[in-house]
Amino acid sequence: MEKLEKRYNVVLKTLKTLKKSLDTLENLASDEEKFYKGLRDSVIQRFEYSIDNFWKFLKIYLQEKHQVVTSGSPRTILRDSLNANIITDEEFEELVECLRDRNLTSHTYNEPLAAEIASKVTDYYELMEKIIAKIEI
């Protein structure tokens, strides 16, 4: 239980840092292009570690609350979360897309791709927040 609570608190903290960056990014004026790109890249970085902590939390949650022993694969953990009724089919599909985007951001830097993924991060944040909010530890 201690491991689960610790991971839960880490997820909450990482989501909080992501939210701060998203709020700041949203409030920047368009003439602050240099700062916008730097902050956008920060949002993407925070998105990467937030989704990583999110699926690692789900893994521990499955083990401790549902006695599901799952592999280390993030997609398998999402599938097991779906099977345990922790997430819905729709949430599963959105989270798979989220993981796909996370993998794209961490393996290459491409300006149009960064802009596209950054535009989705708010939705990903809201999805992770929604799921975490309905989980009781």
MDTraj code that builds the backbone (N, CA, C; nanometers):
import mdtraj as md
import numpy as np

residues = "MET GLU LYS LEU GLU LYS ARG TYR ASN VAL VAL LEU LYS THR LEU LYS THR LEU LYS LYS SER LEU ASP THR LEU GLU ASN LEU ALA SER ASP GLU GLU LYS PHE TYR LYS GLY LEU ARG ASP SER VAL ILE GLN ARG PHE GLU TYR SER ILE ASP ASN PHE TRP LYS PHE LEU LYS ILE TYR LEU GLN GLU LYS HIS GLN VAL VAL THR SER GLY SER PRO ARG THR ILE LEU ARG ASP SER LEU ASN ALA ASN ILE ILE THR ASP GLU GLU PHE GLU GLU LEU VAL GLU CYS LEU ARG ASP ARG ASN LEU THR SER HIS THR TYR ASN GLU PRO LEU ALA ALA GLU ILE ALA SER LYS VAL THR ASP TYR TYR GLU LEU MET GLU LYS ILE ILE ALA LYS ILE GLU ILE".split()
xyz = np.array([
    [0.0823, -0.1197, 0.0000],
    [0.0000, 0.0000, 0.0000],
    [0.0861, 0.1254, 0.0000],
    [0.1983, 0.1213, 0.0696],
    [0.2865, 0.2375, 0.0749],
    [0.3395, 0.2717, -0.0650],
    [0.3736, 0.1685, -0.1417],
    [0.4234, 0.1890, -0.2772],
    [0.3156, 0.2529, -0.3647],
    [0.1925, 0.2080, -0.3493],
    [0.0804, 0.2627, -0.4258],
    [0.0570, 0.4089, -0.3903],
    [0.0540, 0.4400, -0.2620],
    [0.0325, 0.5795, -0.2191],
    [0.1448, 0.6696, -0.2674],
    [0.2664, 0.6202, -0.2614],
    [0.3803, 0.6985, -0.3070],
    [0.3677, 0.7288, -0.4560],
    [0.3351, 0.6280, -0.5357],
    [0.3207, 0.6462, -0.6804],
    [0.2013, 0.7368, -0.7109],
    [0.0945, 0.7234, -0.6348],
    [-0.0234, 0.8097, -0.6506],
    [0.0158, 0.9555, -0.6297],
    [0.0907, 0.9832, -0.5243],
    [0.1348, 1.1202, -0.4957],
    [0.2274, 1.1731, -0.6041],
    [0.3111, 1.0867, -0.6599],
    [0.3988, 1.1279, -0.7695],
    [0.3155, 1.1660, -0.8914],
    [0.2147, 1.0859, -0.9225],
    [0.1277, 1.1168, -1.0367],
    [0.0582, 1.2510, -1.0153],
    [0.0069, 1.2728, -0.8969],
    [-0.0594, 1.4003, -0.8693],
    [0.0368, 1.5179, -0.8861],
    [0.1595, 1.5032, -0.8370],
    [0.2585, 1.6110, -0.8494],
    [0.2963, 1.6361, -0.9950],
    [0.3168, 1.5292, -1.0704],
    [0.3555, 1.5486, -1.2107],
    [0.2421, 1.6106, -1.2905],
    [0.1196, 1.5705, -1.2624],
    [0.0064, 1.6316, -1.3315],
    [-0.0069, 1.7795, -1.2946],
    [0.0246, 1.8124, -1.1711],
    [0.0184, 1.9520, -1.1272],
    [0.1209, 2.0367, -1.2025],
    [0.2423, 1.9846, -1.2198],
    [0.3437, 2.0605, -1.2939],
    [0.3044, 2.0757, -1.4400],
    [0.2437, 1.9726, -1.4952],
    [0.1968, 1.9799, -1.6334],
    [0.0883, 2.0860, -1.6466],
    [-0.0039, 2.0894, -1.5524],
    [-0.1130, 2.1879, -1.5552],
    [-0.0578, 2.3304, -1.5482],
    [0.0419, 2.3535, -1.4640],
    [0.1021, 2.4870, -1.4536],
    [0.1597, 2.5313, -1.5874],
    [0.2303, 2.4420, -1.6547],
    [0.2875, 2.4765, -1.7849],
    [0.1784, 2.4999, -1.8886],
    [0.0745, 2.4178, -1.8861],
    [-0.0358, 2.4361, -1.9808],
    [-0.1039, 2.5707, -1.9600],
    [-0.1272, 2.6072, -1.8358],
    [-0.1900, 2.7367, -1.8061],
    [-0.1036, 2.8523, -1.8538],
    [0.0258, 2.8440, -1.8296],
    [0.1168, 2.9504, -1.8718],
    [0.1223, 2.9590, -2.0240],
    [0.1301, 2.8447, -2.0897],
    [0.1347, 2.8408, -2.2360],
    [0.0095, 2.9036, -2.2960],
    [-0.1032, 2.8722, -2.2383],
    [-0.2306, 2.9244, -2.2881],
    [-0.2383, 3.0765, -2.2760],
    [-0.1737, 3.1321, -2.1747],
    [-0.1836, 3.2755, -2.1480],
    [-0.0760, 3.3600, -2.2160],
    [0.0158, 3.2974, -2.2881],
    [0.1195, 3.3738, -2.3572],
    [0.0614, 3.4439, -2.4799],
    [0.1069, 3.5632, -2.5035],
    [0.0662, 3.6364, -2.6232],
    [0.1399, 3.5796, -2.7437],
    [0.0795, 3.5867, -2.8590],
    [0.1389, 3.5284, -2.9785],
    [0.2686, 3.5974, -3.0205],
    [0.2916, 3.7216, -2.9789],
    [0.4149, 3.7903, -3.0159],
    [0.5336, 3.7465, -2.9314],
    [0.5122, 3.6591, -2.8385],
    [0.6205, 3.6071, -2.7548],
    [0.6656, 3.4711, -2.8082],
    [0.6911, 3.4645, -2.9378],
    [0.7213, 3.3393, -3.0075],
    [0.8364, 3.2605, -2.9449],
    [0.9447, 3.3277, -2.9122],
    [1.0609, 3.2603, -2.8552],
    [1.0248, 3.1917, -2.7236],
    [0.9543, 3.2625, -2.6394],
    [0.9152, 3.2057, -2.5101],
    [0.8094, 3.0978, -2.5283],
    [0.7225, 3.1182, -2.6252],
    [0.6182, 3.0207, -2.6535],
    [0.6796, 2.8845, -2.6873],
    [0.7766, 2.8837, -2.7783],
    [0.8369, 2.7565, -2.8190],
    [0.9096, 2.6885, -2.7029],
    [0.9790, 2.7671, -2.6221],
    [1.0467, 2.7096, -2.5068],
    [0.9491, 2.6503, -2.4072],
    [0.8421, 2.7218, -2.3832],
    [0.7408, 2.6725, -2.2902],
    [0.6670, 2.5528, -2.3485],
    [0.6402, 2.5574, -2.4780],
    [0.5745, 2.4437, -2.5440],
    [0.6596, 2.3185, -2.5277],
    [0.7901, 2.3327, -2.5455],
    [0.8787, 2.2175, -2.5288],
    [0.8791, 2.1691, -2.3840],
    [0.8666, 2.2618, -2.2909],
    [0.8560, 2.2259, -2.1497],
    [0.7270, 2.1480, -2.1235],
    [0.6190, 2.1915, -2.1846],
    [0.4908, 2.1210, -2.1713],
    [0.5051, 1.9784, -2.2226],
    [0.5708, 1.9629, -2.3360],
    [0.5889, 1.8294, -2.3933],
    [0.6729, 1.7426, -2.2994],
    [0.7773, 1.7983, -2.2433],
    [0.8610, 1.7231, -2.1490],
    [0.7796, 1.6805, -2.0260],
    [0.7015, 1.7712, -1.9737],
    [0.6194, 1.7384, -1.8563],
    [0.5112, 1.6370, -1.8919],
    [0.4597, 1.6458, -2.0129],
    [0.3646, 1.5469, -2.0621],
    [0.4293, 1.4086, -2.0628],
    [0.5537, 1.4007, -2.1116],
    [0.6235, 1.2722, -2.1184],
    [0.6364, 1.2083, -1.9806],
    [0.6829, 1.2859, -1.8817],
    [0.7006, 1.2212, -1.7511],
    [0.5679, 1.2020, -1.6787],
    [0.4667, 1.2800, -1.7132],
    [0.3350, 1.2593, -1.6506],
    [0.2710, 1.1292, -1.6983],
    [0.2737, 1.1044, -1.8294],
    [0.2137, 0.9801, -1.8792],
    [0.2941, 0.8592, -1.8313],
    [0.4265, 0.8735, -1.8210],
    [0.5074, 0.7623, -1.7690],
    [0.4699, 0.7296, -1.6246],
    [0.4572, 0.8318, -1.5424],
    [0.4180, 0.8087, -1.4035],
    [0.2748, 0.7582, -1.3931],
    [0.1895, 0.8021, -1.4835],
    [0.0502, 0.7596, -1.4845],
    [0.0396, 0.6090, -1.5068],
    [0.1032, 0.5565, -1.6127],
    [0.0877, 0.4134, -1.6392],
    [0.1610, 0.3286, -1.5338],
    [0.2700, 0.3818, -1.4776],
    [0.3392, 0.3086, -1.3706],
    [0.2534, 0.3023, -1.2443],
    [0.1782, 0.4098, -1.2186],
    [0.0825, 0.4068, -1.1072],
    [-0.0241, 0.3005, -1.1328],
    [-0.0786, 0.2981, -1.2554],
    [-0.1815, 0.1989, -1.2877],
    [-0.1287, 0.0562, -1.2663],
    [-0.0044, 0.0336, -1.3000],
    [0.0545, -0.0995, -1.2814],
    [0.0522, -0.1387, -1.1338],
    [0.0973, -0.0489, -1.0488],
    [0.0992, -0.0783, -0.9046],
    [-0.0436, -0.0918, -0.8516],
    [-0.1329, -0.0073, -0.8988],
    [-0.2730, -0.0130, -0.8570],
    [-0.3332, -0.1487, -0.8948],
    [-0.3081, -0.1942, -1.0150],
    [-0.3579, -0.3255, -1.0580],
    [-0.3039, -0.4365, -0.9679],
    [-0.1769, -0.4283, -0.9338],
    [-0.1158, -0.5312, -0.8506],
    [-0.1736, -0.5310, -0.7096],
    [-0.1855, -0.4117, -0.6511],
    [-0.2255, -0.4039, -0.5102],
    [-0.3768, -0.4109, -0.4891],
    [-0.4547, -0.3533, -0.5780],
    [-0.6000, -0.3470, -0.5569],
    [-0.6780, -0.4527, -0.6342],
    [-0.6205, -0.5030, -0.7420],
    [-0.6920, -0.6000, -0.8250],
    [-0.6182, -0.7325, -0.8381],
    [-0.5047, -0.7446, -0.7701],
    [-0.4223, -0.8646, -0.7753],
    [-0.3939, -0.9096, -0.9187],
    [-0.3734, -0.8136, -1.0062],
    [-0.3399, -0.8421, -1.1451],
    [-0.1899, -0.8221, -1.1610],
    [-0.1214, -0.9293, -1.1962],
    [0.0218, -0.9195, -1.2224],
    [0.0354, -0.8974, -1.3724],
    [0.0934, -0.7844, -1.4073],
    [0.0996, -0.7461, -1.5470],
    [0.2434, -0.7217, -1.5896],
    [0.2661, -0.7306, -1.7182],
    [0.4005, -0.7061, -1.7713],
    [0.4342, -0.5580, -1.7622],
    [0.5549, -0.5228, -1.7954],
    [0.5972, -0.3839, -1.7894],
    [0.5514, -0.2996, -1.9063],
    [0.4879, -0.3581, -2.0054],
    [0.4453, -0.2851, -2.1237],
    [0.3319, -0.1882, -2.0901],
    [0.3482, -0.0610, -2.1220],
    [0.2418, 0.0360, -2.0925],
    [0.1080, -0.0015, -2.1577],
    [0.1122, -0.0481, -2.2805],
    [-0.0127, -0.0841, -2.3496],
    [-0.0814, -0.2024, -2.2804],
    [-0.0025, -0.3002, -2.2354],
    [-0.0585, -0.4150, -2.1636],
    [-0.1216, -0.3693, -2.0324],
    [-0.0571, -0.2769, -1.9659],
    [-0.1110, -0.2240, -1.8407],
    [-0.2427, -0.1510, -1.8666],
    [-0.2496, -0.0773, -1.9749],
    [-0.3761, -0.0115, -2.0104],
    [-0.4837, -0.1150, -2.0414],
    [-0.4467, -0.2193, -2.1129],
    [-0.5426, -0.3265, -2.1463],
    [-0.5914, -0.3936, -2.0175],
    [-0.5012, -0.4213, -1.9252],
    [-0.5403, -0.4814, -1.7978],
    [-0.6283, -0.3859, -1.7163],
    [-0.6019, -0.2561, -1.7270],
    [-0.6854, -0.1561, -1.6589],
    [-0.8256, -0.1535, -1.7186],
    [-0.8339, -0.1706, -1.8479],
    [-0.9630, -0.1795, -1.9155],
    [-1.0377, -0.3042, -1.8685],
    [-0.9688, -0.4170, -1.8662],
    [-1.0306, -0.5431, -1.8231],
    [-1.0750, -0.5392, -1.6767],
    [-1.0071, -0.4594, -1.5954],
    [-1.0427, -0.4459, -1.4528],
    [-1.1458, -0.3346, -1.4319],
    [-1.1968, -0.2781, -1.5399],
    [-1.2976, -0.1703, -1.5353],
    [-1.2482, -0.0438, -1.4650],
    [-1.1193, -0.0189, -1.4738],
    [-1.0626, 0.1042, -1.4194],
    [-1.0788, 0.2159, -1.5214],
    [-1.0647, 0.1792, -1.6479],
    [-1.0854, 0.2744, -1.7577],
    [-1.1875, 0.2174, -1.8546],
    [-1.2487, 0.3061, -1.9326],
    [-1.3478, 0.2654, -2.0327],
    [-1.2789, 0.2348, -2.1655],
    [-1.3550, 0.1798, -2.2588],
    [-1.3019, 0.1539, -2.3930],
    [-1.2519, 0.2834, -2.4574],
    [-1.3304, 0.3883, -2.4446],
    [-1.2931, 0.5179, -2.5017],
    [-1.1653, 0.5718, -2.4371],
    [-1.1582, 0.5624, -2.3050],
    [-1.0377, 0.6084, -2.2348],
    [-0.9164, 0.5264, -2.2765],
    [-0.9359, 0.3963, -2.2948],
    [-0.8270, 0.3098, -2.3407],
    [-0.7731, 0.3592, -2.4741],
    [-0.8624, 0.3838, -2.5687],
    [-0.8208, 0.4294, -2.7015],
    [-0.7474, 0.5630, -2.6935],
    [-0.7989, 0.6540, -2.6125],
    [-0.7334, 0.7847, -2.5969],
    [-0.5958, 0.7699, -2.5324],
    [-0.5845, 0.6820, -2.4335],
    [-0.4562, 0.6609, -2.3671],
    [-0.3547, 0.5933, -2.4589],
    [-0.4001, 0.5057, -2.5462],
    [-0.3102, 0.4436, -2.6436],
    [-0.2559, 0.5509, -2.7377],
    [-0.3425, 0.6420, -2.7813],
    [-0.2976, 0.7529, -2.8652],
    [-0.1995, 0.8418, -2.7885],
    [-0.2286, 0.8636, -2.6635],
    [-0.1415, 0.9423, -2.5764],
    [-0.0019, 0.8786, -2.5689],
    [0.0043, 0.7486, -2.5476],
    [0.1330, 0.6780, -2.5428],
    [0.2050, 0.6862, -2.6772],
    [0.1296, 0.6744, -2.7849],
    [0.1881, 0.6842, -2.9185],
    [0.2531, 0.8216, -2.9378],
    [0.1813, 0.9262, -2.8987],
    [0.2351, 1.0611, -2.9099],
    [0.3555, 1.0804, -2.8189],
    [0.3502, 1.0231, -2.7004],
    [0.4625, 1.0325, -2.6075],
    [0.5869, 0.9699, -2.6700],
    [0.5706, 0.8553, -2.7331],
    [0.6838, 0.7888, -2.7967],
    [0.7386, 0.8704, -2.9136],
    [0.6517, 0.9351, -2.9881],
    [0.6962, 1.0202, -3.0985],
    [0.7788, 1.1379, -3.0480],
    [0.7372, 1.1967, -2.9374],
    [0.8086, 1.3140, -2.8857],
    [0.9438, 1.2774, -2.8283],
    [0.9568, 1.1578, -2.7769],
    [1.0819, 1.1231, -2.7100],
    [1.1876, 1.0675, -2.8052],
    [1.1512, 1.0335, -2.9272],
    [1.2473, 0.9716, -3.0184],
    [1.2983, 1.0645, -3.1279],
    [1.2307, 1.1743, -3.1493],
    [1.2739, 1.2666, -3.2536],
    [1.2201, 1.4055, -3.2237],
    [1.2864, 1.5061, -3.2754],
    [1.2311, 1.6400, -3.2624],
    [1.1965, 1.6906, -3.4009],
    [1.0720, 1.7260, -3.4155],
    [1.0196, 1.7737, -3.5417],
    [0.9239, 1.8869, -3.5076],
    [0.9506, 2.0060, -3.5556],
    [0.8726, 2.1253, -3.5190],
    [0.7223, 2.1087, -3.5437],
    [0.6794, 2.0661, -3.6636],
    [0.5345, 2.0485, -3.6838],
    [0.4739, 1.9423, -3.5913],
    [0.5487, 1.8355, -3.5676],
    [0.5013, 1.7301, -3.4770],
    [0.4899, 1.7831, -3.3346],
    [0.5886, 1.8612, -3.2912],
    [0.5844, 1.9201, -3.1570],
    [0.4607, 2.0084, -3.1419],
    [0.4320, 2.0884, -3.2421],
    [0.3149, 2.1761, -3.2372],
    [0.1857, 2.0950, -3.2326],
    [0.1798, 1.9894, -3.3126],
    [0.0596, 1.9056, -3.3158],
    [0.0360, 1.8362, -3.1814],
    [0.1407, 1.7772, -3.1266],
    [0.1260, 1.7052, -3.0000],
    [0.0968, 1.8027, -2.8862],
    [0.1629, 1.9173, -2.8864],
    [0.1372, 2.0171, -2.7819],
    [-0.0095, 2.0583, -2.7814],
    [-0.0707, 2.0604, -2.8985],
    [-0.2116, 2.0994, -2.9062],
    [-0.3040, 1.9942, -2.8439],
    [-0.2551, 1.8723, -2.8258],
    [-0.3348, 1.7638, -2.7678],
    [-0.3104, 1.7450, -2.6183],
    [-0.2045, 1.8042, -2.5659],
    [-0.1633, 1.7757, -2.4285],
    [-0.2702, 1.8150, -2.3265],
    [-0.3418, 1.9226, -2.3497],
    [-0.4493, 1.9602, -2.2563],
    [-0.5526, 1.8485, -2.2458],
    [-0.5911, 1.7917, -2.3587],
    [-0.6878, 1.6806, -2.3570],
    [-0.6311, 1.5595, -2.2835],
    [-0.5028, 1.5295, -2.3056],
    [-0.4399, 1.4168, -2.2373],
    [-0.4339, 1.4417, -2.0866],
    [-0.3992, 1.5632, -2.0495],
    [-0.3955, 1.6002, -1.9080],
    [-0.5338, 1.5782, -1.8449],
    [-0.6374, 1.6304, -1.9091],
    [-0.7739, 1.6180, -1.8552],
    [-0.8162, 1.4723, -1.8433],
    [-0.7754, 1.3903, -1.9387],
    [-0.8072, 1.2477, -1.9331],
    [-0.7394, 1.1810, -1.8130],
    [-0.6098, 1.2065, -1.7947],
    [-0.5392, 1.1462, -1.6814],
    [-0.5967, 1.1953, -1.5489],
    [-0.6274, 1.3238, -1.5406],
    [-0.6883, 1.3808, -1.4190],
    [-0.8224, 1.3132, -1.3893],
    [-0.9032, 1.2940, -1.4915],
    [-1.0355, 1.2319, -1.4762],
    [-1.0223, 1.0891, -1.4229],
    [-0.9288, 1.0148, -1.4779],
    [-0.9106, 0.8760, -1.4355],
    [-0.8561, 0.8700, -1.2925],
    [-0.7560, 0.9525, -1.2625],
    [-0.6991, 0.9543, -1.1281],
    [-0.8061, 0.9936, -1.0255],
    [-0.8920, 1.0865, -1.0613],
    [-0.9956, 1.1341, -0.9686],
    [-1.0941, 1.0238, -0.9311],
    [-1.1176, 0.9299, -1.0191],
    [-1.2162, 0.8243, -0.9879],
    [-1.1532, 0.7005, -0.9225],
    [-1.0211, 0.6995, -0.9100],
    [-0.9517, 0.5874, -0.8460],
    [-0.9375, 0.6138, -0.6967],
    [-0.9767, 0.5175, -0.6192],
    [-0.9624, 0.5277, -0.4733],
    [-0.8476, 0.4394, -0.4307],
    [-0.7564, 0.4973, -0.3533],
    [-0.6433, 0.4148, -0.3069],
    [-0.6539, 0.3803, -0.1611],
])
top = md.Topology()
chain = top.add_chain()
for i, resn in enumerate(residues, 1):
    res = top.add_residue(resn, chain, resSeq=i)
    for name in ("N", "CA", "C"):
        top.add_atom(name, md.element.get_by_symbol(name[0]), res)
traj = md.Trajectory(xyz[None], top)
